[in-house]
């Protein structure tokens, strides 16, 4: 059963009873108040990403058809697809990821950082930028207004007392020719 009357929306009856019992306020005003309160706790974007090819944001594939840019929040991971992806930070800093490159945006207290995890990127810091840019765990030195390029360090894995370096599998040697006698 739905409740109607002074409300502008239809709601289940049990919800209407609880909704009308809060503060004696018009339900529409309560809804607006609730939305304003919730938006105060919403995360604000720190950058946006745009690409001519599909990419991944927070591990989810993003189809770029019809949408010019997507918001990036602190904690997000962006992986470029088959083409480059461009990130524009709120301070004006521009970052271009190479194809299949992956970065993570992080915030610790008031400090914002960008960490290149895989692949390559180039970036130009805005004049007043406080963004810290890392390649792996190494802080990169960059001057505002100057294009800086970086490549992610090779990945190593510790196994016992050996350091194993991930390398592509060796190519298979061509078979030896068969001699006929």
Backbone as a chain_set.jsonl record, in Angstrom:
{"seq": "XXXXXXXXXXXXXXXXXXXXXXXXXXXXXXXXXXXXXXXXXXXXXXXXXXXXXXXXXXXXXXXXXXXXXXXXXXXXXXXXXXXXXXXXXXXXXXXXXXXXXXXXXXXXXXXXXXXXXXXXXXXXXXXXXXXXXXXXXXXXXXXXXXXXXXXXXXXXXXXXXXXXXXXXXXXXXXXXXXXXX", "coords": {"N": [[0.85, -1.175, 0.0], [0.52, 2.214, -0.788], [1.388, 5.497, 0.362], [-0.216, 8.63, 0.044], [-0.99, 12.017, -0.645], [-0.161, 14.968, 0.873], [2.441, 14.564, 0.277], [4.955, 14.579, -2.271], [5.856, 12.396, -3.548], [5.344, 8.878, -4.06], [5.359, 6.54, -1.468], [6.179, 3.532, 0.367], [3.774, 2.497, 2.841], [4.687, 1.935, 5.498], [7.102, 3.27, 5.545], [6.229, 5.87, 5.192], [4.876, 6.403, 7.594], [6.978, 6.402, 9.474], [8.527, 8.414, 8.304], [6.884, 10.716, 8.399], [6.799, 11.028, 11.082], [9.085, 12.285, 11.955], [10.181, 15.07, 13.372], [8.004, 16.648, 12.468], [8.171, 17.925, 10.019], [7.79, 18.873, 6.579], [7.867, 16.198, 4.276], [9.317, 16.483, 1.855], [11.059, 18.578, 2.417], [12.567, 17.354, 4.437], [13.805, 15.365, 2.932], [15.407, 16.917, 1.213], [17.05, 18.133, 3.126], [18.343, 15.843, 4.117], [19.762, 15.026, 1.798], [21.486, 17.226, 1.461], [22.99, 17.024, 3.814], [24.223, 14.523, 3.409], [25.765, 15.07, 1.148], [27.739, 16.655, 2.199], [29.519, 14.891, 3.28], [30.5, 13.57, 1.128], [33.11, 12.486, -1.046], [35.439, 14.649, -2.594], [36.369, 15.307, -5.949], [39.78, 15.019, -7.029], [41.021, 15.184, -9.378], [40.571, 14.776, -12.95], [40.002, 12.364, -15.545], [40.655, 11.692, -18.946], [40.271, 10.064, -22.098], [40.84, 8.737, -25.368], [40.505, 6.125, -25.774], [39.155, 3.175, -24.189], [39.547, 2.765, -20.633], [40.669, 1.829, -17.294], [39.166, 2.498, -14.179], [39.409, 2.528, -10.784], [39.61, -0.224, -10.994], [37.568, -0.948, -12.676], [36.344, -1.316, -15.932], [36.057, 1.398, -18.156], [33.966, 2.735, -20.499], [34.538, 5.053, -22.897], [32.847, 6.306, -24.655], [30.765, 8.98, -25.395], [31.192, 10.341, -22.963], [33.151, 12.915, -21.782], [35.058, 13.28, -19.707], [36.124, 11.764, -16.589], [35.636, 11.787, -13.054], [38.296, 11.709, -10.627], [39.071, 10.36, -7.531], [40.766, 10.683, -4.362], [42.708, 7.875, -3.61], [41.99, 6.4, -5.774], [42.752, 4.198, -8.529], [44.11, 4.362, -11.734], [44.169, 2.957, -14.915], [45.538, 3.071, -18.027], [44.191, 2.356, -21.268], [44.415, 0.935, -24.479], [45.329, 3.208, -25.64], [46.782, 6.485, -24.857], [46.051, 8.1, -21.683], [44.817, 11.041, -20.238], [45.281, 12.975, -17.379], [43.933, 15.56, -15.443], [44.682, 17.572, -12.838], [43.159, 19.331, -10.061], [44.662, 21.574, -9.45], [45.742, 22.274, -11.844], [47.831, 20.752, -12.81], [49.055, 18.54, -15.28], [48.938, 15.215, -16.439], [50.061, 12.627, -18.483], [49.37, 9.392, -19.249], [51.059, 6.572, -20.527], [50.094, 4.023, -22.949], [48.498, 1.244, -21.412], [49.541, 1.863, -18.904], [49.698, 2.34, -15.325], [48.513, 4.141, -12.513], [48.329, 5.399, -9.115], [46.369, 7.467, -7.107], [46.85, 9.227, -4.162], [46.018, 10.405, -0.858], [47.398, 11.775, 1.978], [46.782, 13.092, 4.95], [46.985, 16.415, 4.291], [48.443, 16.172, 2.008], [48.814, 15.411, -1.391], [49.438, 12.771, -3.621], [50.856, 11.123, -6.508], [51.395, 7.998, -7.78], [53.331, 6.151, -9.933], [52.729, 3.007, -11.02], [52.995, 1.109, -12.992], [54.293, 0.93, -16.294], [54.557, 3.954, -18.227], [54.793, 7.574, -18.008], [54.217, 11.086, -18.595], [54.499, 14.363, -17.255], [53.405, 17.663, -16.307], [53.93, 19.916, -13.902], [51.76, 22.235, -12.304], [52.23, 25.781, -11.669], [51.713, 26.396, -8.901], [51.575, 23.915, -7.736], [51.326, 21.311, -5.31], [51.538, 18.683, -5.599], [52.966, 15.51, -5.157], [55.013, 13.418, -6.984], [55.617, 10.08, -7.759], [57.712, 7.432, -8.91], [57.228, 4.233, -8.695], [58.512, 3.701, -5.542], [60.075, 5.919, -5.47], [60.568, 9.335, -5.109], [59.989, 11.782, -7.5], [61.874, 14.396, -8.949], [60.833, 17.485, -10.069], [60.276, 20.402, -12.041], [57.992, 23.124, -11.953], [55.967, 23.703, -14.834], [57.668, 22.431, -16.611], [58.084, 19.691, -18.752], [58.193, 16.436, -17.544], [59.334, 13.133, -17.693], [58.663, 9.703, -16.884], [59.353, 6.283, -16.065], [58.051, 3.273, -14.848], [59.657, 1.434, -12.242], [61.376, -1.74, -12.562], [59.71, -4.684, -11.487], [60.323, -6.52, -8.574], [60.399, -9.576, -6.764], [60.595, -10.951, -3.572], [61.891, -14.031, -2.586], [62.516, -16.201, -0.245], [65.945, -16.204, 0.16], [66.504, -15.242, -2.282], [66.312, -12.845, -4.889], [63.872, -12.48, -7.162], [63.496, -11.522, -10.451], [60.938, -10.338, -12.426], [60.659, -11.311, -15.636], [60.047, -11.36, -19.204], [58.964, -14.475, -20.706], [61.451, -16.671, -22.118], [62.178, -16.664, -25.627], [61.145, -19.265, -27.815], [63.501, -21.44, -29.2], [64.238, -21.766, -32.68], [63.347, -24.702, -34.467], [65.829, -27.209, -35.198], [67.165, -27.689, -38.463], [66.217, -30.506, -40.41], [68.315, -32.929, -41.593], [68.693, -34.661, -44.605], [69.811, -37.718, -45.716]], "CA": [[0.0, 0.0, 0.0], [1.299, 3.438, -0.892], [0.774, 6.651, 1.007], [-0.312, 9.785, -0.843], [-1.558, 13.16, 0.05], [0.65, 16.156, 0.735], [3.764, 14.18, -0.204], [5.105, 14.699, -3.716], [6.296, 11.107, -4.067], [4.673, 7.726, -3.463], [6.263, 5.768, -0.633], [5.489, 2.466, 1.108], [3.074, 3.029, 4.007], [5.5, 1.864, 6.718], [8.109, 4.329, 5.463], [5.532, 7.146, 5.368], [4.594, 6.598, 9.019], [8.232, 6.802, 10.108], [8.978, 9.654, 7.68], [6.067, 11.82, 8.913], [6.981, 11.146, 12.521], [10.358, 12.919, 12.288], [10.237, 16.513, 13.456], [6.838, 17.364, 11.978], [8.565, 18.703, 8.851], [7.343, 18.392, 5.273], [8.777, 15.137, 3.817], [10.222, 16.966, 0.808], [12.11, 19.349, 3.103], [13.435, 16.385, 5.106], [14.603, 14.726, 1.889], [16.421, 17.892, 0.792], [17.983, 18.248, 4.24], [19.124, 14.614, 4.124], [20.689, 15.069, 0.665], [22.526, 18.228, 1.755], [23.859, 16.451, 4.846], [25.02, 13.455, 2.804], [26.749, 15.628, 0.22], [28.841, 17.211, 2.975], [30.463, 13.817, 3.541], [30.93, 12.98, -0.141], [34.482, 12.783, -1.424], [35.545, 15.604, -3.691], [37.363, 14.897, -6.943], [41.083, 15.687, -6.994], [41.447, 15.287, -10.766], [39.681, 14.106, -13.9], [40.753, 11.6, -16.545], [40.011, 11.597, -20.251], [41.015, 9.211, -23.01], [40.115, 8.393, -26.591], [40.252, 4.687, -25.72], [38.668, 2.722, -22.888], [40.555, 2.653, -19.576], [40.107, 1.311, -16.045], [39.131, 3.4, -13.036], [39.07, 1.721, -9.6], [39.536, -1.617, -11.407], [36.392, -1.161, -13.512], [36.518, -0.819, -17.297], [35.252, 2.571, -18.464], [33.743, 2.975, -21.91], [34.628, 6.505, -23.014], [31.883, 6.829, -25.627], [29.748, 9.9, -24.896], [31.576, 11.049, -21.733], [34.447, 13.526, -22.073], [36.02, 13.062, -18.618], [35.614, 11.067, -15.412], [36.297, 12.293, -11.845], [39.224, 10.852, -9.89], [39.085, 10.642, -6.098], [41.939, 10.171, -3.656], [42.595, 6.436, -3.414], [41.679, 5.755, -7.053], [43.785, 3.683, -9.426], [43.748, 4.562, -13.13], [44.972, 2.173, -15.844], [45.256, 3.454, -19.41], [43.88, 1.23, -22.155], [45.308, 0.785, -25.631], [45.846, 4.538, -25.973], [47.134, 7.274, -23.674], [44.999, 8.714, -20.861], [45.282, 12.316, -19.697], [44.701, 13.35, -16.094], [44.082, 16.977, -15.106], [44.447, 17.777, -11.412], [42.452, 20.571, -9.771], [45.605, 22.706, -9.425], [46.199, 22.523, -13.209], [48.868, 19.786, -13.202], [48.63, 17.625, -16.338], [49.667, 13.944, -16.474], [49.675, 11.762, -19.6], [49.787, 8.002, -19.051], [51.272, 5.789, -21.727], [49.184, 2.884, -23.048], [48.6, 0.172, -20.403], [50.217, 2.337, -17.691], [48.805, 2.364, -14.155], [48.905, 5.051, -11.434], [47.438, 5.472, -7.959], [46.29, 8.79, -6.488], [46.712, 9.033, -2.71], [46.037, 11.594, -0.004], [47.758, 11.563, 3.371], [46.509, 14.382, 5.575], [46.718, 17.407, 3.241], [49.365, 15.949, 0.902], [48.304, 14.606, -2.492], [50.54, 12.181, -4.383], [50.566, 10.274, -7.648], [52.42, 6.952, -7.827], [53.352, 5.345, -11.148], [52.871, 1.611, -10.623], [53.341, 0.283, -14.142], [54.304, 1.641, -17.566], [55.257, 5.233, -18.333], [53.967, 8.774, -17.992], [54.87, 12.386, -18.608], [53.662, 15.284, -16.5], [53.812, 19.06, -16.167], [53.377, 20.46, -12.658], [51.264, 23.61, -12.328], [53.119, 26.647, -10.885], [51.491, 26.34, -7.452], [51.249, 22.533, -7.395], [51.961, 20.638, -4.174], [51.458, 17.264, -5.909], [54.208, 14.745, -5.116], [54.929, 12.389, -8.016], [56.525, 8.974, -7.492], [57.841, 6.289, -9.811], [57.41, 3.211, -7.662], [58.658, 4.358, -4.238], [61.047, 7.004, -5.619], [60.011, 10.663, -5.343], [60.587, 12.396, -8.679], [62.148, 15.823, -8.877], [60.287, 18.14, -11.254], [60.081, 21.846, -11.973], [56.704, 23.532, -12.524], [56.001, 24.179, -16.205], [58.612, 21.65, -17.409], [57.626, 18.313, -18.957], [59.034, 15.414, -16.934], [58.9, 11.781, -18.063], [59.058, 8.658, -15.93], [59.015, 4.891, -16.348], [57.956, 2.508, -13.597], [60.785, 0.527, -12.033], [61.112, -3.168, -12.73], [59.124, -5.307, -10.298], [61.053, -7.666, -8.032], [59.692, -10.323, -5.734], [61.522, -11.615, -2.667], [61.544, -15.43, -2.309], [63.617, -16.734, 0.574], [67.092, -15.32, 0.092], [66.712, -14.901, -3.676], [65.481, -11.822, -5.497], [63.449, -12.92, -8.477], [63.085, -10.423, -11.303], [59.949, -10.788, -13.397], [61.056, -11.037, -17.01], [59.207, -12.122, -20.126], [59.486, -15.822, -20.943], [62.385, -16.689, -23.242], [61.564, -17.098, -26.883], [61.42, -20.66, -28.146], [64.432, -21.48, -30.319], [63.709, -22.381, -33.904], [63.765, -26.11, -34.555], [67.008, -27.455, -36.045], [66.754, -28.271, -39.744], [66.386, -31.957, -40.526], [69.155, -33.223, -42.756], [68.344, -35.927, -45.266], [71.006, -38.343, -46.289]], "C": [[0.892, 1.233, 0.0], [0.59, 4.564, -0.165], [0.811, 7.822, 0.039], [-0.851, 10.938, -0.023], [-0.682, 14.36, -0.207], [2.051, 15.829, 0.21], [3.798, 14.272, -1.721], [5.53, 13.388, -4.353], [5.517, 10.007, -3.373], [5.699, 6.912, -2.696], [5.498, 4.622, 0.01], [4.918, 3.018, 2.404], [3.936, 3.009, 5.265], [6.567, 2.952, 6.714], [7.468, 5.684, 5.711], [5.264, 7.434, 6.841], [5.853, 7.065, 9.736], [8.674, 8.17, 9.598], [8.213, 10.844, 8.236], [6.301, 12.038, 10.401], [8.258, 11.865, 12.927], [10.198, 14.432, 12.24], [9.041, 17.291, 12.942], [7.112, 18.21, 10.743], [7.989, 18.075, 7.582], [8.341, 17.348, 4.772], [9.746, 15.595, 2.737], [11.361, 17.773, 1.424], [13.087, 18.421, 3.819], [14.365, 15.701, 4.096], [15.719, 15.654, 1.427], [17.479, 18.051, 1.879], [18.902, 17.032, 4.318], [20.161, 14.618, 2.998], [21.811, 16.073, 0.892], [23.497, 17.679, 2.791], [24.765, 15.37, 4.272], [26.087, 14.008, 1.88], [27.931, 16.25, 0.958], [29.911, 16.161, 3.255], [30.984, 13.161, 2.267], [32.361, 13.395, -0.442], [34.485, 13.741, -2.602], [36.611, 15.126, -4.665], [38.656, 15.692, -6.784], [41.613, 15.896, -8.402], [40.343, 14.706, -11.646], [40.559, 13.387, -14.91], [39.941, 11.56, -17.828], [40.903, 10.777, -21.176], [40.174, 8.952, -24.243], [39.844, 6.891, -26.654], [39.773, 4.32, -24.318], [39.829, 2.6, -21.91], [39.889, 2.055, -18.354], [40.227, 2.36, -14.953], [38.631, 2.594, -11.854], [38.884, 0.254, -9.967], [38.355, -1.948, -12.296], [36.648, -0.561, -14.894], [35.542, 0.31, -17.567], [35.179, 2.726, -19.977], [33.658, 4.478, -22.096], [33.625, 7.111, -23.981], [30.862, 7.733, -24.939], [30.095, 10.655, -23.633], [32.981, 11.594, -21.931], [35.474, 13.311, -20.964], [35.313, 12.422, -17.428], [36.34, 11.601, -14.187], [37.193, 11.241, -11.195], [39.218, 11.311, -8.443], [40.388, 10.141, -5.502], [41.702, 8.703, -3.349], [42.322, 5.682, -4.697], [42.934, 5.27, -7.767], [43.259, 3.844, -10.848], [44.708, 3.747, -13.984], [44.57, 2.563, -17.257], [44.974, 2.197, -20.227], [44.898, 1.14, -23.275], [45.887, 2.108, -26.098], [46.202, 5.293, -24.711], [45.895, 7.796, -22.947], [45.584, 9.971, -20.24], [44.533, 12.641, -18.419], [44.968, 14.839, -15.868], [43.707, 17.144, -13.642], [43.824, 19.151, -11.196], [43.376, 21.786, -9.738], [46.147, 23.044, -10.812], [47.304, 21.594, -13.68], [48.287, 18.81, -14.221], [49.533, 16.402, -16.347], [49.154, 13.144, -17.665], [50.252, 10.382, -19.36], [49.997, 7.349, -20.405], [50.278, 4.636, -21.77], [49.513, 1.797, -22.023], [49.342, 0.582, -19.133], [49.213, 2.475, -16.56], [49.379, 3.283, -13.091], [47.892, 4.966, -10.301], [47.527, 6.878, -7.385], [46.037, 8.58, -5.006], [46.716, 10.372, -1.992], [46.381, 11.145, 1.407], [47.727, 12.929, 4.036], [46.182, 15.38, 4.463], [47.593, 17.206, 2.016], [48.759, 15.006, -0.123], [49.493, 14.07, -3.278], [50.001, 11.306, -5.506], [51.716, 9.29, -7.758], [52.268, 6.158, -9.116], [53.656, 3.909, -10.744], [53.373, 0.732, -11.76], [53.346, 1.162, -15.388], [55.074, 2.943, -17.518], [54.268, 6.386, -18.298], [54.84, 9.993, -18.201], [53.936, 13.339, -17.882], [54.267, 16.673, -16.494], [53.13, 19.582, -14.913], [52.9, 21.886, -12.883], [52.173, 24.465, -11.433], [52.935, 26.54, -9.367], [51.207, 24.92, -6.96], [52.036, 22.028, -6.189], [51.935, 19.125, -4.387], [52.844, 16.633, -5.86], [54.046, 13.585, -6.081], [56.018, 11.358, -7.769], [56.555, 8.017, -8.682], [58.19, 5.131, -8.902], [57.444, 3.924, -6.321], [59.603, 5.546, -4.285], [60.347, 8.315, -5.949], [60.744, 11.291, -6.518], [60.766, 13.893, -8.461], [61.653, 16.463, -10.169], [60.111, 19.625, -10.995], [58.715, 22.192, -12.559], [56.893, 24.06, -13.948], [56.93, 23.411, -17.13], [58.095, 20.215, -17.519], [58.649, 17.343, -18.389], [58.466, 14.054, -17.302], [59.411, 10.777, -17.046], [58.6, 7.3, -16.442], [59.013, 4.155, -15.028], [59.161, 1.594, -13.461], [60.383, -0.923, -12.271], [60.608, -3.735, -11.413], [59.982, -6.482, -9.862], [60.216, -8.303, -6.945], [60.715, -11.045, -4.881], [61.029, -13.034, -2.392], [62.705, -16.047, -1.542], [64.766, -15.746, 0.543], [67.387, -14.905, -1.346], [65.801, -13.757, -4.088], [65.151, -12.296, -6.904], [62.973, -11.719, -9.263], [62.116, -10.962, -12.336], [60.397, -10.356, -14.785], [60.14, -11.809, -17.941], [59.798, -13.502, -20.372], [60.426, -15.812, -22.15], [61.684, -17.169, -24.499], [61.993, -18.535, -27.173], [62.379, -20.7, -29.33], [63.809, -22.197, -31.511], [64.184, -23.826, -33.97], [64.942, -26.259, -35.516], [66.525, -28.078, -37.358], [67.052, -29.767, -39.754], [67.211, -32.221, -41.786], [68.769, -34.575, -43.31], [69.603, -36.485, -45.912], [70.656, -39.434, -47.221]], "O": [[1.898, 1.283, 0.707], [-0.637, 4.595, -0.08], [1.778, 7.98, -0.707], [-1.125, 10.801, 1.169], [-0.47, 14.745, -1.357], [2.765, 16.72, -0.248], [2.78, 14.066, -2.381], [5.561, 13.281, -5.579], [5.077, 10.172, -2.236], [6.781, 6.626, -3.207], [4.284, 4.722, 0.186], [5.511, 3.912, 3.008], [3.921, 3.974, 6.029], [6.901, 3.496, 7.766], [8.063, 6.551, 6.352], [5.405, 8.571, 7.289], [5.807, 8.016, 10.516], [9.144, 8.998, 10.378], [8.814, 11.88, 8.52], [6.028, 13.12, 10.921], [8.505, 12.044, 14.119], [10.09, 15.006, 11.156], [9.07, 18.521, 12.98], [6.348, 19.13, 10.452], [7.735, 16.871, 7.538], [9.547, 17.583, 4.834], [10.889, 15.138, 2.707], [12.507, 17.657, 0.991], [14.293, 18.666, 3.815], [15.547, 15.487, 4.365], [16.859, 15.218, 1.267], [18.672, 18.098, 1.582], [20.101, 17.171, 4.559], [21.315, 14.253, 3.221], [22.963, 15.802, 0.553], [24.707, 17.856, 2.654], [25.946, 15.306, 4.612], [27.197, 13.478, 1.828], [29.018, 16.359, 0.391], [31.079, 16.499, 3.445], [31.835, 12.274, 2.338], [32.775, 14.513, -0.134], [33.641, 13.654, -3.494], [37.643, 14.598, -4.249], [38.636, 16.876, -6.449], [42.537, 16.681, -8.613], [39.325, 14.214, -11.158], [41.718, 13.752, -15.11], [38.718, 11.417, -17.811], [42.128, 10.792, -21.055], [38.944, 8.947, -24.179], [39.055, 6.431, -27.48], [39.972, 5.081, -23.371], [40.965, 2.358, -22.318], [38.686, 1.798, -18.362], [41.255, 3.023, -14.819], [37.538, 2.03, -11.911], [38.094, -0.445, -9.334], [38.152, -3.113, -12.64], [37.115, 0.573, -15.006], [34.355, 0.21, -17.254], [36.204, 2.833, -20.651], [32.788, 5.12, -21.508], [33.566, 8.334, -24.108], [30.175, 7.306, -24.012], [29.344, 11.553, -23.25], [33.906, 10.834, -22.216], [36.661, 13.171, -21.259], [34.096, 12.516, -17.274], [37.544, 11.849, -14.255], [36.89, 10.048, -11.211], [39.343, 12.502, -8.159], [41.042, 9.27, -6.076], [40.627, 8.326, -2.883], [42.41, 4.455, -4.722], [44.016, 5.842, -7.633], [42.111, 3.507, -11.137], [45.923, 3.831, -13.805], [43.412, 2.411, -17.646], [45.462, 1.113, -19.909], [46.102, 1.257, -23.044], [46.843, 2.124, -26.873], [45.956, 4.805, -23.608], [44.822, 7.914, -23.538], [46.721, 9.963, -19.768], [43.304, 12.59, -18.376], [46.083, 15.318, -16.074], [42.568, 16.894, -13.248], [43.947, 20.033, -12.045], [42.927, 22.908, -9.972], [46.923, 23.989, -10.957], [47.682, 21.644, -14.85], [47.173, 18.314, -14.054], [50.755, 16.53, -16.272], [47.944, 12.999, -17.839], [51.469, 10.212, -19.278], [49.204, 7.548, -21.325], [49.679, 4.298, -20.749], [50.681, 1.478, -21.804], [49.737, -0.287, -18.356], [48.026, 2.698, -16.795], [50.572, 3.229, -12.79], [46.758, 4.526, -10.49], [48.619, 7.415, -7.198], [45.125, 7.847, -4.624], [47.326, 11.339, -2.446], [45.741, 10.251, 1.962], [48.535, 13.806, 3.729], [45.188, 15.201, 3.759], [47.505, 17.987, 1.069], [48.253, 13.938, 0.222], [50.437, 14.804, -3.571], [48.87, 10.821, -5.466], [52.878, 9.69, -7.823], [51.219, 5.565, -9.371], [54.718, 3.627, -10.189], [54.077, -0.253, -11.538], [52.499, 2.044, -15.527], [56.109, 3.041, -16.859], [53.071, 6.209, -18.524], [56.055, 9.941, -18.009], [52.72, 13.148, -17.889], [55.475, 16.844, -16.654], [51.904, 19.68, -14.859], [53.56, 22.662, -13.576], [52.82, 23.931, -10.532], [53.918, 26.59, -8.627], [50.653, 24.745, -5.875], [53.235, 22.275, -6.057], [52.268, 18.364, -3.478], [53.79, 17.156, -6.45], [53.062, 12.849, -6.013], [57.187, 11.701, -7.593], [55.55, 7.822, -9.366], [59.308, 5.046, -8.393], [56.521, 4.667, -5.988], [59.908, 6.129, -3.244], [59.623, 8.407, -6.94], [61.974, 11.333, -6.538], [59.918, 14.56, -7.868], [62.023, 16.019, -11.257], [59.832, 20.048, -9.873], [58.318, 21.607, -13.567], [57.856, 24.772, -14.232], [56.981, 23.705, -18.324], [57.718, 19.601, -16.522], [59.834, 17.419, -18.715], [57.255, 13.843, -17.232], [60.456, 10.975, -16.427], [57.601, 7.185, -17.152], [59.877, 4.385, -14.182], [59.637, 1.038, -14.451], [59.208, -1.281, -12.19], [61.039, -3.306, -10.343], [60.331, -7.34, -10.673], [59.418, -7.635, -6.288], [61.617, -11.69, -5.415], [59.876, -13.222, -2.005], [63.743, -16.373, -2.117], [64.584, -14.573, 0.866], [68.415, -14.28, -1.606], [64.641, -13.707, -3.678], [66.041, -12.489, -7.732], [62.123, -10.968, -8.784], [62.421, -11.924, -13.041], [60.5, -9.162, -15.067], [59.523, -12.794, -17.535], [61.01, -13.682, -20.257], [60.228, -15.043, -23.091], [60.741, -17.959, -24.454], [63.092, -18.949, -26.804], [62.116, -20.073, -30.356], [62.98, -23.096, -31.369], [65.307, -24.131, -33.568], [65.047, -25.54, -36.51], [65.6, -28.89, -37.367], [68.034, -30.22, -39.166], [66.856, -31.798, -42.886], [68.544, -35.523, -42.558], [70.352, -35.767, -46.574], [71.545, -40.067, -47.792]]}, "num_chains": 1, "name": "protein.A"}
